[in-house]
């Protein structure tokens, strides 16, 4: 099979060494990563297998990580990673959806057989696919171990992107720019919402200049009319009205590195309230990205944005941004740093965020968001779609 690994082995070796240092600092002998983005970041493992139990194990005294998963997915680990064959391990196929037993029974046995059954073990309690049942079976199977939450240890290691990763972030930005422009071109009165989304999916996969795209971690989102006052609606069969507000949040992905983007459109002549809200959002994003430099904090960036909103009579309660990078469904956020009050995370060059500038009022909403990378000269925009209220007459 032809498969090109997105990074050199040295890149993964660097990540593993970096993660082990954090493990040592926090007192972990072993961590168990079930978050598919963390599995991918540490080893390159890829495949739509995260709906079943699987994990990457990293031990301080082991040179290489261990992959643990379903037998039929082991070949994917051989194909997509540099993990030594002897470290690609599986559980019994009979444990899939078993009424009383669980794949993590076999994982507990593996850990015990390796001599790690009484050590300090970190688990990802907040990972989307790490279930309460999986944890219960692990606790029962390792009665002498000390299990504790890693508190997104690997997620935090992912926060500053390497130069190799930034290549894919910028390519994802190019892809989502093309995706958004294609969607905008399709928007017109009478066009059903699902036809617009069909164009989005095609553009997402086609990518730009032969650089194909992966599936995005969030499905395309589109809201129409009063639906714009809430951010997470998906498409319907309804045609777009002649005079209406439309908001779309779309993604582009390159080797699973995600770039989200939101734009607001108006079909017809936009009311003054819509124009004012959108102009305020654009001004606020511009001001915030100007100070998004190394040394600033997440809350300082948010404060600049909030000041522009307040001056124009608006306020946003929810965070205005979150870190992004490599990810899998159901989310493209890294669940670490957020642009919001109280987050004192200090920005560093190479951090990437989605500045999600959505403001949702009682009857309408608008957003002109920007994925960006922190640089010495401010937030570098990853996208080139029009930064304005897009009016379609």
Secondary structure, DSSP 4 states (H G I P E B T S, - for coil): -----SS-HHHHHHHHHHHHHHHHHHT-SEEEE--HHHHHHHH---SS-TTS--EEEEETT-SS-EEEEEGGGHHHHHHH----GGGEEEE-GGGTT-SS--HHHHHHHHHHHTT-TTSEEEE-TT-TT--HHHHHHHHHH-TTSEEEE--SHHHHHTSBPPHHHHHHHHHHHHHHHHHHHHHHHH--TT-BHHHHHHHHHHHHHH-BTTB--PPPSS--EEEEGGGGGSS-----SPBPPSSEEEEEEEEEEETTEEEEEEEEEEESS--HHHHHHHHHHHHHHHHHHHT-STT-BHHHHHHHHHHHHHHTT----S-SEEEE-B--TT--EEEEEEESTT--PBP-TTBEEEE---EE-SS-EE---EEEEEETTEEEE---S--S-EEE-
